[in-house]
Amino acid sequence: MASARIYKPAKDPSQSGMARTKQWVLEFDQTAPRETDPLMGWTSSSDMLQQVRLEFDTKEEAVAYAAREGIAYRIEEPKPPLRKGLSYADNFKFNRSAPWTH
């Protein structure tokens, strides 16, 4: 049987919202290599599990599903954010750590 990874997706860097980051995702690992069609140049694979992406509300639900279905899995814990979000007004505070250069 195929193996899978369970992870919590990171926030999209090009968007400010937190949509699609609250659920845990189970994705199957690649089991067959991708092939290039010699005529059209398209990339394809015979592995249909690469198209499956299951979303769960909690990590425990994803682990329980994988255990129930006999899927080998690995869990990738989310990393903490590097910095907290700042508002635009914080650029003009008097107690900034670096001086304002404008």
Order of alpha helices (4+ residues) and beta strands (2+ residues): beta-beta-beta-beta-beta-alpha-beta
